[in-house]
């Protein structure tokens, strides 16, 4: 399980640029030489260059995807779309290189009507070569730890908690307003405002009369009061589960006879700031960067509550 921890995307990016392009170029060049009688050395050199160019184009595409509104609720769909798009881009980018590789006397064919014979041969060769190399590349990515929320299933929030039991306070994603929301039923209410967009995480502190003060850190030493929030208390639960966040963006969930890992890194996104607080038995309140989530550790279920910064959870006073 812990093999999924660390920085899989960083490792795979280094691995792919440094080694995989050469290995894929060697494989694809060897296939072109063996099956289509192209020059081995020439084929390898051209296909290494082709893989370098296609990886650069793929990186540009991933930068575009990274700018979209990715969450745990839609990242899986984006992954499958991206796999299809990147496969198509690879074929388009590398087709001229394959055609260049086959442009030798031994691989030329008699021209036919329509698409020139050499281009038709290059299309066929490109599809055949990448039918072998692309699955190997995906297998290497999986081996290096690039996985999509392994061991977790995204479910509706109502499946993990009851409405009216807990509320969450959070700052707007791109604003200074501080809002309150029921964890399950929703319904945002503005309760105050932070002085600036640089406001740190929220926290709760009791007044002398027992009413909670909602506060925000301004820096490592200074905080400010946002509002008094009656009717809530800080959740105190002696959970059998232990939730430990780690620097490299993963959360280790340890319970009776079980252990699960929630990674903040996926093939399309990096959610490195993960914090968790148990609220009911094996259910924990989790923030993943600007995502507010609930998870049930024993069953491997996770739900997206909403989006916001510096969130803190509170139990409704009974």
Short mmCIF file of the C-alpha atoms (twelve columns), coordinates in Angstrom:
data_MODEL
# 
_entry.id   MODEL 
# 
loop_
_atom_site.group_PDB 
_atom_site.id 
_atom_site.type_symbol 
_atom_site.label_atom_id 
_atom_site.label_alt_id 
_atom_site.label_comp_id 
_atom_site.label_asym_id 
_atom_site.label_seq_id 
_atom_site.Cartn_x 
_atom_site.Cartn_y 
_atom_site.Cartn_z 
_atom_site.pdbx_PDB_model_num 
ATOM 1   C CA . UNK A 1   0.000   0.000  0.000   1 
ATOM 2   C CA . UNK A 2   2.732   2.474  0.937   1 
ATOM 3   C CA . UNK A 3   4.326   1.949  -2.460  1 
ATOM 4   C CA . UNK A 4   1.752   4.445  -3.738  1 
ATOM 5   C CA . UNK A 5   3.120   7.204  -1.498  1 
ATOM 6   C CA . UNK A 6   5.673   9.893  -2.229  1 
ATOM 7   C CA . UNK A 7   5.791   11.768 -5.505  1 
ATOM 8   C CA . UNK A 8   4.752   9.302  -8.209  1 
ATOM 9   C CA . UNK A 9   4.038   11.919 -10.843 1 
ATOM 10  C CA . UNK A 10  7.369   13.651 -10.314 1 
ATOM 11  C CA . UNK A 11  9.164   10.317 -10.489 1 
ATOM 12  C CA . UNK A 12  7.320   9.208  -13.606 1 
ATOM 13  C CA . UNK A 13  7.918   12.555 -15.316 1 
ATOM 14  C CA . UNK A 14  11.656  12.210 -14.714 1 
ATOM 15  C CA . UNK A 15  11.574  8.541  -15.732 1 
ATOM 16  C CA . UNK A 16  9.630   9.243  -18.921 1 
ATOM 17  C CA . UNK A 17  11.766  12.140 -20.150 1 
ATOM 18  C CA . UNK A 18  15.072  10.508 -19.243 1 
ATOM 19  C CA . UNK A 19  14.590  6.853  -20.090 1 
ATOM 20  C CA . UNK A 20  11.213  6.068  -21.615 1 
ATOM 21  C CA . UNK A 21  11.623  8.218  -24.722 1 
ATOM 22  C CA . UNK A 22  14.856  6.421  -25.560 1 
ATOM 23  C CA . UNK A 23  13.389  3.003  -24.752 1 
ATOM 24  C CA . UNK A 24  10.229  3.656  -26.774 1 
ATOM 25  C CA . UNK A 25  12.264  5.054  -29.661 1 
ATOM 26  C CA . UNK A 26  14.463  1.957  -29.603 1 
ATOM 27  C CA . UNK A 27  11.433  -0.363 -29.557 1 
ATOM 28  C CA . UNK A 28  9.516   1.486  -32.260 1 
ATOM 29  C CA . UNK A 29  12.611  1.900  -34.434 1 
ATOM 30  C CA . UNK A 30  13.399  -1.813 -34.112 1 
ATOM 31  C CA . UNK A 31  9.845   -2.712 -35.132 1 
ATOM 32  C CA . UNK A 32  10.006  -0.448 -38.174 1 
ATOM 33  C CA . UNK A 33  13.354  -1.976 -39.163 1 
ATOM 34  C CA . UNK A 34  12.231  -5.570 -38.625 1 
ATOM 35  C CA . UNK A 35  8.761   -5.418 -40.180 1 
ATOM 36  C CA . UNK A 36  9.057   -2.657 -42.775 1 
ATOM 37  C CA . UNK A 37  12.758  -3.124 -43.651 1 
ATOM 38  C CA . UNK A 38  13.801  0.390  -42.675 1 
ATOM 39  C CA . UNK A 39  17.354  1.220  -41.564 1 
ATOM 40  C CA . UNK A 40  17.723  0.240  -37.883 1 
ATOM 41  C CA . UNK A 41  19.990  3.098  -36.764 1 
ATOM 42  C CA . UNK A 42  18.061  5.681  -38.760 1 
ATOM 43  C CA . UNK A 43  14.730  4.387  -37.455 1 
ATOM 44  C CA . UNK A 44  15.840  4.460  -33.827 1 
ATOM 45  C CA . UNK A 45  17.238  7.998  -34.025 1 
ATOM 46  C CA . UNK A 46  14.122  9.333  -35.767 1 
ATOM 47  C CA . UNK A 47  11.709  7.588  -33.384 1 
ATOM 48  C CA . UNK A 48  13.564  8.837  -30.291 1 
ATOM 49  C CA . UNK A 49  13.147  12.360 -31.684 1 
ATOM 50  C CA . UNK A 50  9.478   11.601 -32.435 1 
ATOM 51  C CA . UNK A 51  8.845   10.518 -28.843 1 
ATOM 52  C CA . UNK A 52  10.541  13.632 -27.478 1 
ATOM 53  C CA . UNK A 53  8.327   15.862 -29.635 1 
ATOM 54  C CA . UNK A 54  5.119   13.961 -28.793 1 
ATOM 55  C CA . UNK A 55  5.922   14.072 -25.058 1 
ATOM 56  C CA . UNK A 56  6.346   17.854 -25.325 1 
ATOM 57  C CA . UNK A 57  2.955   18.143 -27.070 1 
ATOM 58  C CA . UNK A 58  1.432   15.901 -24.396 1 
ATOM 59  C CA . UNK A 59  2.853   18.141 -21.666 1 
ATOM 60  C CA . UNK A 60  1.209   21.162 -23.292 1 
ATOM 61  C CA . UNK A 61  -2.128  19.323 -23.311 1 
ATOM 62  C CA . UNK A 62  -1.760  18.334 -19.636 1 
ATOM 63  C CA . UNK A 63  -1.071  21.969 -18.741 1 
ATOM 64  C CA . UNK A 64  -4.367  22.899 -20.386 1 
ATOM 65  C CA . UNK A 65  -6.230  20.156 -18.495 1 
ATOM 66  C CA . UNK A 66  -4.590  21.187 -15.217 1 
ATOM 67  C CA . UNK A 67  -6.174  24.613 -15.649 1 
ATOM 68  C CA . UNK A 68  -9.693  23.138 -15.616 1 
ATOM 69  C CA . UNK A 69  -11.823 22.721 -12.508 1 
ATOM 70  C CA . UNK A 70  -10.634 19.240 -11.518 1 
ATOM 71  C CA . UNK A 71  -12.037 17.552 -8.410  1 
ATOM 72  C CA . UNK A 72  -12.251 14.001 -7.092  1 
ATOM 73  C CA . UNK A 73  -15.740 13.901 -8.647  1 
ATOM 74  C CA . UNK A 74  -14.648 14.482 -12.251 1 
ATOM 75  C CA . UNK A 75  -10.935 13.646 -12.451 1 
ATOM 76  C CA . UNK A 76  -11.595 10.037 -13.451 1 
ATOM 77  C CA . UNK A 77  -13.711 11.069 -16.439 1 
ATOM 78  C CA . UNK A 78  -11.024 13.578 -17.417 1 
ATOM 79  C CA . UNK A 79  -8.423  10.809 -17.197 1 
ATOM 80  C CA . UNK A 80  -10.186 8.566  -19.722 1 
ATOM 81  C CA . UNK A 81  -10.783 11.495 -22.070 1 
ATOM 82  C CA . UNK A 82  -7.138  12.524 -21.756 1 
ATOM 83  C CA . UNK A 83  -5.888  9.017  -22.523 1 
ATOM 84  C CA . UNK A 84  -7.888  9.000  -25.760 1 
ATOM 85  C CA . UNK A 85  -6.841  12.539 -26.714 1 
ATOM 86  C CA . UNK A 86  -3.162  11.913 -25.992 1 
ATOM 87  C CA . UNK A 87  -3.193  8.662  -27.976 1 
ATOM 88  C CA . UNK A 88  -4.657  10.538 -30.954 1 
ATOM 89  C CA . UNK A 89  -2.099  13.336 -30.538 1 
ATOM 90  C CA . UNK A 90  0.710   10.784 -30.408 1 
ATOM 91  C CA . UNK A 91  -0.424  9.215  -33.668 1 
ATOM 92  C CA . UNK A 92  -0.723  12.586 -35.401 1 
ATOM 93  C CA . UNK A 93  2.602   13.928 -34.150 1 
ATOM 94  C CA . UNK A 94  4.618   10.790 -34.859 1 
ATOM 95  C CA . UNK A 95  3.065   9.961  -38.258 1 
ATOM 96  C CA . UNK A 96  5.419   12.289 -40.220 1 
ATOM 97  C CA . UNK A 97  8.410   10.795 -38.371 1 
ATOM 98  C CA . UNK A 98  7.337   7.257  -39.286 1 
ATOM 99  C CA . UNK A 99  6.852   8.352  -42.891 1 
ATOM 100 C CA . UNK A 100 10.347  9.859  -42.830 1 
ATOM 101 C CA . UNK A 101 11.724  6.598  -41.426 1 
ATOM 102 C CA . UNK A 102 10.114  4.561  -44.205 1 
ATOM 103 C CA . UNK A 103 11.302  6.886  -46.980 1 
ATOM 104 C CA . UNK A 104 14.115  4.559  -48.060 1 
ATOM 105 C CA . UNK A 105 14.494  2.514  -51.253 1 
ATOM 106 C CA . UNK A 106 13.867  -0.750 -49.403 1 
ATOM 107 C CA . UNK A 107 10.563  0.453  -47.977 1 
ATOM 108 C CA . UNK A 108 9.144   2.311  -50.987 1 
ATOM 109 C CA . UNK A 109 6.143   0.842  -52.786 1 
ATOM 110 C CA . UNK A 110 4.569   1.532  -56.153 1 
ATOM 111 C CA . UNK A 111 2.279   4.588  -55.997 1 
ATOM 112 C CA . UNK A 112 -1.461  3.971  -55.999 1 
ATOM 113 C CA . UNK A 113 -4.427  6.285  -56.593 1 
ATOM 114 C CA . UNK A 114 -5.628  8.293  -53.587 1 
ATOM 115 C CA . UNK A 115 -3.361  8.640  -50.583 1 
ATOM 116 C CA . UNK A 116 0.274   8.158  -51.676 1 
ATOM 117 C CA . UNK A 117 1.508   4.667  -50.954 1 
ATOM 118 C CA . UNK A 118 4.228   5.808  -48.548 1 
ATOM 119 C CA . UNK A 119 1.765   7.790  -46.419 1 
ATOM 120 C CA . UNK A 120 -0.653  4.854  -46.418 1 
ATOM 121 C CA . UNK A 121 2.199   2.582  -45.325 1 
ATOM 122 C CA . UNK A 122 3.216   5.084  -42.620 1 
ATOM 123 C CA . UNK A 123 -0.358  5.211  -41.234 1 
ATOM 124 C CA . UNK A 124 -0.478  1.437  -40.976 1 
ATOM 125 C CA . UNK A 125 2.971   1.274  -39.393 1 
ATOM 126 C CA . UNK A 126 2.159   4.053  -36.897 1 
ATOM 127 C CA . UNK A 127 -0.975  2.252  -35.695 1 
ATOM 128 C CA . UNK A 128 0.800   -1.095 -35.395 1 
ATOM 129 C CA . UNK A 129 3.832   0.304  -33.587 1 
ATOM 130 C CA . UNK A 130 1.782   2.255  -31.054 1 
ATOM 131 C CA . UNK A 131 -0.571  -0.666 -30.449 1 
ATOM 132 C CA . UNK A 132 2.492   -2.203 -28.804 1 
ATOM 133 C CA . UNK A 133 4.343   0.782  -27.322 1 
ATOM 134 C CA . UNK A 134 1.392   2.738  -25.858 1 
ATOM 135 C CA . UNK A 135 0.177   -0.086 -23.551 1 
ATOM 136 C CA . UNK A 136 3.777   -0.560 -22.387 1 
ATOM 137 C CA . UNK A 137 4.013   3.153  -21.563 1 
ATOM 138 C CA . UNK A 138 0.765   2.989  -19.555 1 
ATOM 139 C CA . UNK A 139 2.034   -0.076 -17.714 1 
ATOM 140 C CA . UNK A 140 5.220   1.797  -16.815 1 
ATOM 141 C CA . UNK A 141 3.145   4.703  -15.511 1 
ATOM 142 C CA . UNK A 142 1.101   2.342  -13.339 1 
ATOM 143 C CA . UNK A 143 4.241   0.606  -12.064 1 
ATOM 144 C CA . UNK A 144 5.783   3.948  -11.073 1 
ATOM 145 C CA . UNK A 145 2.797   4.690  -8.827  1 
ATOM 146 C CA . UNK A 146 0.720   6.961  -11.083 1 
ATOM 147 C CA . UNK A 147 -2.750  5.796  -10.092 1 
ATOM 148 C CA . UNK A 148 -6.126  7.453  -9.765  1 
ATOM 149 C CA . UNK A 149 -7.360  7.521  -6.158  1 
ATOM 150 C CA . UNK A 150 -6.404  3.855  -5.607  1 
ATOM 151 C CA . UNK A 151 -8.680  1.921  -3.224  1 
ATOM 152 C CA . UNK A 152 -11.252 4.747  -3.049  1 
ATOM 153 C CA . UNK A 153 -14.747 5.086  -4.505  1 
ATOM 154 C CA . UNK A 154 -16.402 8.496  -4.969  1 
ATOM 155 C CA . UNK A 155 -19.946 8.465  -3.517  1 
ATOM 156 C CA . UNK A 156 -22.677 11.043 -2.659  1 
ATOM 157 C CA . UNK A 157 -22.151 12.950 0.595   1 
ATOM 158 C CA . UNK A 158 -25.440 11.681 2.070   1 
ATOM 159 C CA . UNK A 159 -24.045 8.148  1.971   1 
ATOM 160 C CA . UNK A 160 -21.413 8.998  4.580   1 
ATOM 161 C CA . UNK A 161 -23.144 11.260 7.129   1 
ATOM 162 C CA . UNK A 162 -26.523 12.435 8.398   1 
ATOM 163 C CA . UNK A 163 -27.747 15.998 7.697   1 
ATOM 164 C CA . UNK A 164 -27.854 18.411 10.608  1 
ATOM 165 C CA . UNK A 165 -25.041 16.787 12.602  1 
ATOM 166 C CA . UNK A 166 -22.015 18.754 11.388  1 
ATOM 167 C CA . UNK A 167 -21.294 22.045 9.661   1 
ATOM 168 C CA . UNK A 168 -18.234 23.332 7.884   1 
ATOM 169 C CA . UNK A 169 -16.860 26.875 7.862   1 
ATOM 170 C CA . UNK A 170 -14.681 27.882 4.922   1 
ATOM 171 C CA . UNK A 171 -13.321 30.828 2.969   1 
ATOM 172 C CA . UNK A 172 -14.332 31.414 -0.633  1 
ATOM 173 C CA . UNK A 173 -11.979 29.991 -3.258  1 
ATOM 174 C CA . UNK A 174 -11.202 33.380 -4.771  1 
ATOM 175 C CA . UNK A 175 -12.733 35.815 -2.286  1 
ATOM 176 C CA . UNK A 176 -12.629 36.976 1.319   1 
ATOM 177 C CA . UNK A 177 -16.102 35.896 2.489   1 
ATOM 178 C CA . UNK A 178 -16.355 33.195 5.148   1 
ATOM 179 C CA . UNK A 179 -19.316 30.841 4.769   1 
ATOM 180 C CA . UNK A 180 -21.106 28.169 6.790   1 
ATOM 181 C CA . UNK A 181 -22.549 25.025 5.212   1 
ATOM 182 C CA . UNK A 182 -24.234 21.874 6.478   1 
ATOM 183 C CA . UNK A 183 -21.926 19.006 5.561   1 
ATOM 184 C CA . UNK A 184 -24.698 16.988 3.904   1 
ATOM 185 C CA . UNK A 185 -27.676 19.158 3.002   1 
ATOM 186 C CA . UNK A 186 -25.641 22.208 1.904   1 
ATOM 187 C CA . UNK A 187 -27.041 25.731 2.073   1 
ATOM 188 C CA . UNK A 188 -24.286 28.339 2.328   1 
ATOM 189 C CA . UNK A 189 -24.586 31.273 4.755   1 
ATOM 190 C CA . UNK A 190 -22.054 34.105 4.926   1 
ATOM 191 C CA . UNK A 191 -20.889 34.569 8.536   1 
ATOM 192 C CA . UNK A 192 -18.055 37.058 8.088   1 
ATOM 193 C CA . UNK A 193 -15.037 38.061 6.063   1 
ATOM 194 C CA . UNK A 194 -11.259 37.732 6.304   1 
ATOM 195 C CA . UNK A 195 -9.151  40.901 5.949   1 
ATOM 196 C CA . UNK A 196 -7.384  39.700 2.793   1 
ATOM 197 C CA . UNK A 197 -7.016  36.815 0.357   1 
ATOM 198 C CA . UNK A 198 -3.876  35.806 2.241   1 
ATOM 199 C CA . UNK A 199 -5.893  34.764 5.282   1 
ATOM 200 C CA . UNK A 200 -4.779  31.443 6.701   1 
ATOM 201 C CA . UNK A 201 -6.849  28.450 7.814   1 
ATOM 202 C CA . UNK A 202 -9.883  28.879 10.048  1 
ATOM 203 C CA . UNK A 203 -10.128 27.500 13.571  1 
ATOM 204 C CA . UNK A 204 -12.602 27.454 16.463  1 
ATOM 205 C CA . UNK A 205 -11.941 28.743 19.975  1 
ATOM 206 C CA . UNK A 206 -14.445 28.838 22.890  1 
ATOM 207 C CA . UNK A 207 -15.345 32.085 24.643  1 
ATOM 208 C CA . UNK A 208 -15.740 32.229 28.406  1 
ATOM 209 C CA . UNK A 209 -19.494 31.613 28.029  1 
ATOM 210 C CA . UNK A 210 -18.893 28.505 25.944  1 
ATOM 211 C CA . UNK A 211 -19.903 30.041 22.609  1 
ATOM 212 C CA . UNK A 212 -17.438 29.299 19.843  1 
ATOM 213 C CA . UNK A 213 -15.432 32.009 18.141  1 
ATOM 214 C CA . UNK A 214 -14.580 31.415 14.501  1 
ATOM 215 C CA . UNK A 215 -11.062 32.725 13.880  1 
ATOM 216 C CA . UNK A 216 -8.582  32.894 11.019  1 
ATOM 217 C CA . UNK A 217 -4.814  32.894 11.083  1 
ATOM 218 C CA . UNK A 218 -3.274  35.958 9.462   1 
ATOM 219 C CA . UNK A 219 0.272   34.605 9.755   1 
ATOM 220 C CA . UNK A 220 2.105   32.059 11.891  1 
ATOM 221 C CA . UNK A 221 1.588   34.080 15.081  1 
ATOM 222 C CA . UNK A 222 -1.382  36.413 14.527  1 
ATOM 223 C CA . UNK A 223 -5.071  35.565 14.235  1 
ATOM 224 C CA . UNK A 224 -8.333  37.492 13.980  1 
ATOM 225 C CA . UNK A 225 -11.901 36.779 15.074  1 
ATOM 226 C CA . UNK A 226 -14.362 36.365 12.216  1 
ATOM 227 C CA . UNK A 227 -17.587 35.842 14.176  1 
ATOM 228 C CA . UNK A 228 -19.198 34.198 17.181  1 
ATOM 229 C CA . UNK A 229 -20.982 31.026 16.039  1 
ATOM 230 C CA . UNK A 230 -23.440 29.770 18.664  1 
ATOM 231 C CA . UNK A 231 -24.950 26.313 18.435  1 
ATOM 232 C CA . UNK A 232 -21.788 24.468 17.455  1 
ATOM 233 C CA . UNK A 233 -18.933 22.806 19.295  1 
ATOM 234 C CA . UNK A 234 -15.563 21.485 18.221  1 
ATOM 235 C CA . UNK A 235 -15.919 17.789 17.376  1 
ATOM 236 C CA . UNK A 236 -14.313 15.597 20.013  1 
ATOM 237 C CA . UNK A 237 -14.262 11.920 19.161  1 
ATOM 238 C CA . UNK A 238 -12.036 9.124  20.340  1 
ATOM 239 C CA . UNK A 239 -12.002 7.358  16.978  1 
ATOM 240 C CA . UNK A 240 -10.470 3.891  16.559  1 
ATOM 241 C CA . UNK A 241 -8.989  5.236  13.344  1 
ATOM 242 C CA . UNK A 242 -5.834  7.328  13.103  1 
ATOM 243 C CA . UNK A 243 -5.444  9.768  10.190  1 
ATOM 244 C CA . UNK A 244 -1.939  11.041 9.464   1 
ATOM 245 C CA . UNK A 245 -1.199  13.593 6.756   1 
ATOM 246 C CA . UNK A 246 2.257   13.568 5.171   1 
ATOM 247 C CA . UNK A 247 4.300   16.261 3.495   1 
ATOM 248 C CA . UNK A 248 4.296   14.646 0.032   1 
ATOM 249 C CA . UNK A 249 0.516   14.846 -0.316  1 
ATOM 250 C CA . UNK A 250 -0.948  11.672 1.033   1 
ATOM 251 C CA . UNK A 251 -3.096  10.652 3.975   1 
ATOM 252 C CA . UNK A 252 -2.477  7.414  5.858   1 
ATOM 253 C CA . UNK A 253 -5.637  5.940  7.425   1 
ATOM 254 C CA . UNK A 254 -4.980  3.267  10.055  1 
ATOM 255 C CA . UNK A 255 -7.737  1.370  11.830  1 
ATOM 256 C CA . UNK A 256 -8.462  -1.972 13.457  1 
ATOM 257 C CA . UNK A 257 -6.771  -4.477 11.168  1 
ATOM 258 C CA . UNK A 258 -6.948  -2.111 8.177   1 
ATOM 259 C CA . UNK A 259 -4.789  0.449  6.453   1 
ATOM 260 C CA . UNK A 260 -5.617  2.702  3.498   1 
ATOM 261 C CA . UNK A 261 -3.733  5.416  1.688   1 
ATOM 262 C CA . UNK A 262 -5.317  8.466  0.085   1 
ATOM 263 C CA . UNK A 263 -2.951  10.123 -2.376  1 
ATOM 264 C CA . UNK A 264 -3.407  13.730 -3.403  1 
ATOM 265 C CA . UNK A 265 -1.549  13.090 -6.650  1 
ATOM 266 C CA . UNK A 266 -3.325  11.788 -9.736  1 
ATOM 267 C CA . UNK A 267 -2.166  11.671 -13.362 1 
ATOM 268 C CA . UNK A 268 -3.844  15.039 -13.955 1 
ATOM 269 C CA . UNK A 269 -3.610  16.927 -10.671 1 
ATOM 270 C CA . UNK A 270 -1.578  17.430 -7.518  1 
ATOM 271 C CA . UNK A 271 -3.521  18.053 -4.300  1 
ATOM 272 C CA . UNK A 272 -0.638  18.105 -1.861  1 
ATOM 273 C CA . UNK A 273 -2.252  19.755 1.178   1 
ATOM 274 C CA . UNK A 274 -4.295  17.007 2.840   1 
ATOM 275 C CA . UNK A 275 -5.649  17.275 6.386   1 
ATOM 276 C CA . UNK A 276 -8.147  15.029 8.184   1 
ATOM 277 C CA . UNK A 277 -10.188 15.059 11.388  1 
ATOM 278 C CA . UNK A 278 -12.387 12.145 12.501  1 
ATOM 279 C CA . UNK A 279 -16.003 13.112 13.202  1 
ATOM 280 C CA . UNK A 280 -17.981 9.853  13.553  1 
ATOM 281 C CA . UNK A 281 -16.323 6.454  14.060  1 
ATOM 282 C CA . UNK A 282 -14.431 5.774  10.814  1 
ATOM 283 C CA . UNK A 283 -15.752 8.877  9.000   1 
ATOM 284 C CA . UNK A 284 -13.343 11.793 8.721   1 
ATOM 285 C CA . UNK A 285 -13.569 15.377 7.524   1 
ATOM 286 C CA . UNK A 286 -10.839 15.909 4.927   1 
ATOM 287 C CA . UNK A 287 -9.518  18.897 3.016   1 
ATOM 288 C CA . UNK A 288 -7.524  18.299 -0.185  1 
ATOM 289 C CA . UNK A 289 -6.168  21.692 -1.210  1 
ATOM 290 C CA . UNK A 290 -9.438  23.604 -1.880  1 
ATOM 291 C CA . UNK A 291 -11.665 20.505 -1.862  1 
ATOM 292 C CA . UNK A 292 -13.822 19.828 1.204   1 
ATOM 293 C CA . UNK A 293 -14.495 16.101 1.533   1 
ATOM 294 C CA . UNK A 294 -15.778 13.320 3.763   1 
ATOM 295 C CA . UNK A 295 -14.306 9.839  3.737   1 
ATOM 296 C CA . UNK A 296 -15.245 6.527  5.298   1 
ATOM 297 C CA . UNK A 297 -11.976 4.739  5.920   1 
ATOM 298 C CA . UNK A 298 -13.302 1.231  6.553   1 
ATOM 299 C CA . UNK A 299 -15.083 1.004  3.182   1 
ATOM 300 C CA . UNK A 300 -12.787 3.215  1.086   1 
ATOM 301 C CA . UNK A 301 -15.527 5.718  0.177   1 
ATOM 302 C CA . UNK A 302 -14.980 9.455  -0.322  1 
ATOM 303 C CA . UNK A 303 -17.389 12.292 -1.143  1 
ATOM 304 C CA . UNK A 304 -16.961 15.877 -2.295  1 
ATOM 305 C CA . UNK A 305 -18.796 18.344 -0.020  1 
ATOM 306 C CA . UNK A 306 -17.757 21.554 -1.785  1 
ATOM 307 C CA . UNK A 307 -14.882 23.904 -2.572  1 
ATOM 308 C CA . UNK A 308 -13.258 26.410 -0.257  1 
ATOM 309 C CA . UNK A 309 -10.081 27.442 1.559   1 
ATOM 310 C CA . UNK A 310 -8.977  26.928 5.143   1 
ATOM 311 C CA . UNK A 311 -12.033 24.860 6.088   1 
ATOM 312 C CA . UNK A 312 -12.802 23.721 9.624   1 
ATOM 313 C CA . UNK A 313 -15.574 21.359 10.777  1 
ATOM 314 C CA . UNK A 314 -17.850 21.715 13.816  1 
ATOM 315 C CA . UNK A 315 -20.481 19.525 15.430  1 
ATOM 316 C CA . UNK A 316 -24.000 20.889 15.905  1 
ATOM 317 C CA . UNK A 317 -24.780 21.269 19.617  1 
ATOM 318 C CA . UNK A 318 -27.546 18.941 20.807  1 
# 
